Amino acid sequence: MKVYLDLVFLLNFTFDFLLLLAVSLLLKRKTSIKRLLLGALIGSTSLIVLFIKLNSVLLFLFKVFLSVLMILGAFGYHDKAYFFKNFIYLYFVSIFLGGGMYLFNLQFNNKTSISFLALTIMGPLLLYYYISELKKLPFHNHVHHEVTIYLTKNKSLTLKAYLDTGNQLYDPYQHRPILLVSSKKIKIPYEKAIIVPYETASGKGVLKCQKISKMTIDNDKEIYNVLVAEAKDNFHLENTEALLHPDFLK
């Protein structure tokens, strides 16, 4: 049996790239096309199984190891929750896309394989439908949002935000809700800060805040004259850079 390695490599590479792209879109990961291509290239090294004999256990472990490298190459490592969610979604999407490609080939394939045609044409269409439908479900990403804050006319900052329903921080002057941003992403000097006192179950303190002209949520909703606060502690939530006040989504 003839094996065209260049075609098999291209099939694997395209399939892996589509998988990583779908994970990136579903989870709103901040990554680049270059990193997605790197992850797909790592996944394509699975071709070596054509030249070495592995039993079922070793083959399974090899594929899991390769999936880990794909995820790290495409998205990096932030924390355990971030990594495992990427990993689980990669397998969810691969099951859906792989099943769709299999059914398409059964429907239309007679003697001549049209796997590449099915992948390049039907793959993106199937993934678009899958992502669109999944995003309609009430549980999907209802607490994860992409927020862009406009610090000046020429400077903006895009952040991965978590909707904190327990966040009841308002400034005592105009009763404005406050966006908490990790101190790793923003530094507000005292001389330019609006000092806002706060009281929580863990104690009292003050926040350094800055008024910004505009904030957008998920490239859709625009909110003006927002108070942004520099959080003293890091957020122990998956890839979170800001905590979103529930009032911002009303």
Secondary structure as UniProt FT lines:
FT   HELIX           5..27
FT   HELIX           33..44
FT   HELIX           45..50
FT   HELIX           56..75
FT   HELIX           80..108
FT   HELIX           115..117
FT   HELIX           118..122
FT   HELIX           123..136
FT   TURN            138..141
FT   STRAND          144..150
FT   STRAND          156..163
FT   TURN            165..166
FT   TURN            172..174
FT   STRAND          177..182
FT   TURN            183..185
FT   HELIX           190..192
FT   STRAND          194..200
FT   TURN            201..202
FT   STRAND          203..217
FT   TURN            218..220
FT   STRAND          221..231
FT   TURN            238..239
FT   STRAND          242..244
FT   HELIX           246..249
//
